[in-house]
Amino acid sequence: MIEMIMLLIRAPLSRCWSSAGLVCLSLMMLGGACQAASMPNIVVILSDDLGYGSVTCYGASPDLIQTPNIDRLAREGRRFIDANTTSSVCSPTRYSMLTGRYCWRTSLKHEVLGTLSPLHIEPGRLNLASLLKQHGYRTAAIGKWHLGYGSDPRVDYTRELKPGPLEIGFDYHFGVPANHGDISGVYVENHRVWGLRSSQLSPESAAKNFKGASYIGIDAPHRVDPEVMPLLTDKAVDWIEQQNQQTPFFLYFTPVAIHNPVTPSSSTQGSSKAGPYGDWIHELDVSVGRVLEALDRKQLTNDTLVLFTSDNGGVNKPTKAGEASDALKAGLQISGPFRGGKHDVWEGGFRVPYVVRWPGRVPAGSVCDQTLSLVDTLATVAALIDQPLPPAEAAAEDSFNMLPAWLGEDDGVPIRPDLILHSADGNFAIRRGSWKWIEGDYHPDTRLGAIRLRGDQFEPQLYDLSADVAETKNLSSRHSQTAGELKALLDRYRHGGYSRQLPPEPPPPPPPPRPLPEVTGQVLRQEQFDSLPGSPWVKVRGNWVAEDGVLRGTQVGGQQAPAALRCPLKTDTADLQYQLLLPLGTRHALRLQGSRPDHVFLVHVSDRFLSITRQPTDQEPPGNIVMATEKLRWKPGTWASLRIQIDEDQLAAQLGETVIRVQHANLAGIKPAFALLVTGRGAEFKDLKITSAAVTQTGKPR
């Protein structure tokens, strides 16, 4: 029996899988001697905001940065040079890594979860923790969580935080809810705030986080930022120390470094010539070293697979003041050779360090150029423990088995045919081979400042990364067929619900909506805007000026509410037409007041979307209700004609060839007024005309 077991240990992994029953019997007889051959311990270290070029084994200058412990992993394991996060911000990538599913398939379609958000991973959904727990692993999630707690729309940190990590497969959890600068100001252990003394909130006006927002005021020990990394590492090391040789374990360790605020501990302060940002990288490396030392002390190193990576690219904004900018000026290439960084759709937002070590199984000191994604972790671990995945439409929808690449058994043949990327703004990109196509859209709720800051990302683009890794030459017009193929493939994956297999072709698009019918009737109002209109127009908010036939509206800085200019309407049917110009990062809405004060509808316009929403009535929960929305492709800073038709309980809008229509009982009756709203700076209007004799939406005269 001993000789048979030794043969199994030396056999290729596929042979061990096919002999799973015998391996399990042997483990029982020998008290776990074969664990490393079939069921290794797994430690995932997911750092925060660590750019591709921010550690020395990925090219950081040793004169600025020293990362001996991360370098040790690379020396003793396999370094990947084309590893990608699913998103250029953290929560979506964390969801994807644990579940094997792109996060944009959920309700989180741009930006990140808030500190007060509920649990985003559905209890019952297959994930790394639940998968490994089913196979006898002890599991822990220690560090930054940022995937929400509970099921209520707003987390109450004074109560039991359930469901949470323990309900999706983890045996133990200790961490910070979002990041170490979040508004909770506390740690969470299992189902409760760590050290919670009472349910009383006592927010203090003087207590602010690094962004200037007030802490919630939870009655519990408050985090001290420079002590967060040492404490989280203590917890991870202590948990490893509690494990034994007989039971495999999975540690999901998620340091807060090197996310803002940059708060290195006293042991690393002043250790880097790249300034505090470099010290913060050193803090991360020290943490990695302590985890590796714990494995060494427990003699678990040879039985443990360690994966080290990051949730998105680094903060790479040379013109923005801060520690990262200072490090860039000192010479640190945070994103390596890639353009952009965190938040962006460029490669710097997704390319990250990615190192796998498993002594005796992963070839030491090797480098792999396979294209992979953090979403592949679930399928790869499932293959490692010989667990078939459910059908692609049921779980791990976007996860590919990269185990051959981990183990150096891939022979260089690409495993992934393509890869989908998603920016903080909801901008999609897809890679296939050396080609990368960027859709160039953003989510309707993207902040105006982000639109202005990243305006050059919001147009269709095509790059050949084999010749232009810095994404400097847009080839979309020269290779329009390739761009079209990639766009169609992206649409197919989005519509199909999964991508680890090719889903069915999406149905053909619906026919274009019929344009709004022309009307002739009594002109109720016509404005040329040679000067700012007086009564009955009323300036409600903002700055409004008019000259030479152009009305210009600008939101006042610091005000949440948009600029508003109101005018009476007093009819149940009308056709409004005017010319509109929107600078990049500015939005317009026409607010239509219904027959009751709480009957309010809005036609929203940006350079990417035309939509109709209604405000909730007094009896409904807060939050505007989207009734219709369509994408636009309208170049900012150019004039376009907007038409809005009101016909009793029907409302329609048209800009260019895009038309939307809605019908609602609250639209019925006389509409006393409308208002022009501007969010942002410098929206312009001209040639406004209101006609009374609107037609029905069927096109027949009333």
Protein Blocks (a to p, Z undefined) as FASTA:
>chain_A
ZZmmmmmmmpcfklmmmmmmmmmmmmmmnnopmmmmmmccddddddehiafklcfknopa
fklpccfklmmmmmmmccdfbbccfbfcfklmmmmmmnopafklmmblghjddfkbccfb
dghiacfklmmmmnopacddedjfknogajbfbdcfkbccdddfklnopabdcddfkbmm
bfnopacehjbcehiabfcdcddfklccfkopacehiacddddfklmmmmmmmmmmmmmm
mpcfklccddddddfbfcdcddddfklgopafnbjmlmmmmmmmmmmmmmmmmmmmnopm
mmpccddddfbdcdddfkbgcjklmmmmnopafklmagcjehiabfklmgccdddddehk
acghiacfbdcdfklmmmmmmmmnopacddfklgoklbccfklmmnopnnopafblbdcd
ddfkopacddehjbccdehiacfklcfklmmmmmmmmccddddfklmmnopaccklmmmm
lmmmmmmmmmmmmmnopakbccddddddddddddddddddddfbdcehlaccddfbdcfb
dcdddeehiacddddehiabdcdddddfkpabdcddddddddehiacddddddfbfklcc
dddddfkbccddddddfkbcehiddfbdcdddddehiacddddddehjaccddehjbccd
dddfklgccdfbdcdddedehiacehiacdfkbcdfkopaZZ
